[in-house]
Amino acid sequence: MNRFMRLICTLASLLGIAGCDVVNMQEIKPGVTTGYEVRDRMGAPNTEWRNADGTVTWEYSRQPEGVECFMITIGSDNVVKAVEQVITPANMARIQPGWTKEQVRRLLGKQRSVETFRLKNEEVWDWKIPTEQDLASYFNVHFDINGVVLRTSKSHKVGP
């Protein structure tokens, strides 16, 4: 990355803007970029997931205020195998009653918040999601007291 782009990214990060993710994510190429380069561009992952096939997936969640979570899979050769933005309608639709907290967390990444509703015996996790117009939108997963998915829902809040 040239000096000008580094300066822009530094200024943006000082202002609390995650715009540099766009630049950084465009530079991460499966089959080309190494794990070292990912850490140089993105920093340490929020979570590291070990996969059965020997790969590792690094989670870069932009919650609570962002609407993205990138999962970057690194092979045993330390080369990027896949880059995926996982907070998508397709992934949200995959979550079904009976799933565990770990399954949901692994699919969507770290949640924005957790609310406990004692009278309903529920715990609700939410993720801020992309929206149109002037609404803040959230995808919610409702768990029972055993940590098993009961249902999902969406909620909206008017304003910035």
Phi, psi and omega in degrees: 000136182286168185298322181299314180296321178298319179298315179299314180296320178297314178297318180296319180293326176295330179272359179080023181261133180268021182299336180291340175304320181301311179296311182298316182293325179294334181274350179269113185243121175303138180084352183235306186288140178267165176299325178298318180294323177299312180297323178297319183279319190253345185085187179290143179290157175294320181214149177241121181253125176273131182255152183300332182275007179093353176278169175230141178246125178261130181260128175238087181275139178253013173288150017268341184264336178280173181238020182231156169215117180264132173248119181245117182265128181247130180282173179295343176273006180066028177245141181298128177262325183202149174230126183220134170270114193265347178274086183228157176303322181296316179291321178298323180290339180289333185289125185233156173307138181103341178294154177267166176301319181297320178298317180293313181300320180292327182282314188255350183084185184298133180286160178287314181207167177229129177239138177250131178243093187298320181293330178267355185054047181230150169237132183240124174260146175224156177232134173287135185235158178301146183214166174253160177066205185257051179240143167265124184243147184224142172259128185244139173240124183261124179248149173278183184292345178267002179080028180249137182297130173264315183191174172236162178204172173233148176223159184224150176227129179283140177121181182289000000 
